[in-house]
Amino acid sequence: MATLKTVINLPEMQPGASRIVSTQTIVRLVHSEVVALDEREVLRQITHLFVDRFKLFIPDTPEVQNNEITQEVTEFWDISPDFNYVAQAIVDYLTQQRLAPDLAPVQMVNRALLVQQYVSRTQQPDLFQSLVDHRDTIAAQWQQLQRFDLEVGEDYGLLLDKTRQPVTARAFVVGIAVAQQLVIGLPDNELNQLIRTVAPTIIGKSTVNPTEVKKTLLANSLVEEKDGFYHPTALIKRFDVATENEEDAVHATE
């Protein structure tokens, strides 16, 4: 809601304006409304919802001359023309939810899968039990869209989007291996060192940027960040990374 409010009120969204907004401007304005989250988490959540999921923000990086390469490049989002329409639909939906009676177990599971794509047995035991109890019904409902498959493991339920492409990127492969090392929470300032330690065992002499690995960990829900610590999620159990070459390591669906 803070993001919707922020974008709708931006000067760039007025009739005839460019609809191109600095990423940092949106993040800082939303952060001022949601002070409980730091700017990095605000950016992650906005990117997950509005860039990756709803595709209402389109990344737009301006071209730079060769002599400007060393300078910091400001990132922008090109706001979709459909933003106001979708924003109104979201507001209407949330309003209806406040007025509606308590949701049935199947509805609660479906809402969780829609928002975060997975349900964890350890973190959401009641929801996970409802998923197990109504697995066939829930799977059938998603299959009607001819796009999603429901995968239920021992500790998780995951909504797989069949339109997503297989992932074999180095950052993703290393990220899985790093997540599997996180038996308990790891402080943020120790994560980079863990990435540097694990990476050679997975991709050999090839290199990977620790920052990209951290982004991959969060974007694919392999870890959760809370109070400066990274914690593994139940999803890491669905991967098995044991080879030393990234071409052989993982062929998984996001």
Secondary structure as the mmCIF struct_conf table of DSSP 4:
data_model
#
loop_
_struct_conf.conf_type_id
_struct_conf.id
_struct_conf.beg_label_comp_id
_struct_conf.beg_label_asym_id
_struct_conf.beg_label_seq_id
_struct_conf.end_label_comp_id
_struct_conf.end_label_asym_id
_struct_conf.end_label_seq_id
HELX_RH_AL_P HELX_RH_AL_P1 ALA A 2 ILE A 8
TURN_TY1_P TURN_TY1_P1 ASN A 9 ASN A 9
BEND BEND1 LEU A 10 LEU A 10
HELX_RH_3T_P HELX_RH_3T_P1 PRO A 11 MET A 13
BEND BEND2 GLN A 14 GLN A 14
TURN_TY1_P TURN_TY1_P2 PRO A 15 GLY A 16
BEND BEND3 ALA A 17 ALA A 17
STRN STRN1 ILE A 20 SER A 22
HELX_RH_AL_P HELX_RH_AL_P2 THR A 23 GLU A 33
TURN_TY1_P TURN_TY1_P3 VAL A 35 ALA A 36
BEND BEND4 LEU A 37 LEU A 37
HELX_RH_AL_P HELX_RH_AL_P3 GLU A 39 ILE A 46
HELX_RH_PI_P HELX_RH_PI_P1 THR A 47 ARG A 53
BEND BEND5 PHE A 54 PHE A 54
STRN STRN2 PHE A 57 ASP A 60
HELX_RH_3T_P HELX_RH_3T_P2 ASN A 66 GLU A 68
TURN_TY1_P TURN_TY1_P4 ILE A 69 THR A 70
BEND BEND6 GLN A 71 GLN A 71
HELX_LH_PP_P HELX_LH_PP_P1 GLU A 72 GLU A 75
STRN STRN3 PHE A 76 ILE A 79
TURN_TY1_P TURN_TY1_P5 PRO A 81 ASP A 82
HELX_RH_AL_P HELX_RH_AL_P4 PHE A 83 LEU A 99
BEND BEND7 ALA A 100 ALA A 100
HELX_LH_PP_P HELX_LH_PP_P2 ASP A 102 ALA A 104
HELX_RH_AL_P HELX_RH_AL_P5 PRO A 105 GLN A 116
BEND BEND8 GLN A 117 GLN A 117
STRN STRN4 TYR A 118 SER A 120
TURN_TY1_P TURN_TY1_P6 ARG A 121 GLN A 123
HELX_RH_AL_P HELX_RH_AL_P6 PRO A 125 ASP A 133
TURN_TY1_P TURN_TY1_P7 HIS A 134 HIS A 134
HELX_RH_AL_P HELX_RH_AL_P7 ARG A 135 GLN A 143
TURN_TY1_P TURN_TY1_P8 GLN A 144 GLN A 146
BEND BEND9 ARG A 147 ARG A 147
STRN STRN5 PHE A 148 VAL A 152
BEND BEND10 GLU A 154 ASP A 155
STRN STRN6 TYR A 156 ASP A 161
TURN_TY1_P TURN_TY1_P9 LYS A 162 THR A 163
BEND BEND11 ARG A 164 ARG A 164
HELX_LH_PP_P HELX_LH_PP_P3 GLN A 165 GLN A 165
STRN STRN7 PRO A 166 VAL A 167
HELX_RH_AL_P HELX_RH_AL_P8 ARG A 170 GLN A 181
BEND BEND12 VAL A 183 ILE A 184
STRN STRN8 LEU A 186 PRO A 187
HELX_RH_AL_P HELX_RH_AL_P9 ASP A 188 ILE A 203
TURN_TY1_P TURN_TY1_P10 GLY A 204 LYS A 205
HELX_RH_AL_P HELX_RH_AL_P10 PRO A 210 ALA A 219
TURN_TY1_P TURN_TY1_P11 ASN A 220 SER A 221
BEND BEND13 LEU A 222 LEU A 222
STRN STRN9 VAL A 223 LYS A 226
TURN_TY1_P TURN_TY1_P12 ASP A 227 GLY A 228
STRN STRN10 PHE A 229 PRO A 232
HELX_RH_3T_P HELX_RH_3T_P3 ALA A 234 ARG A 238
BEND BEND14 GLU A 244 GLU A 244
HELX_RH_AL_P HELX_RH_AL_P11 GLU A 246 ALA A 249
STRN STRN11 ALA A 252 THR A 253
#
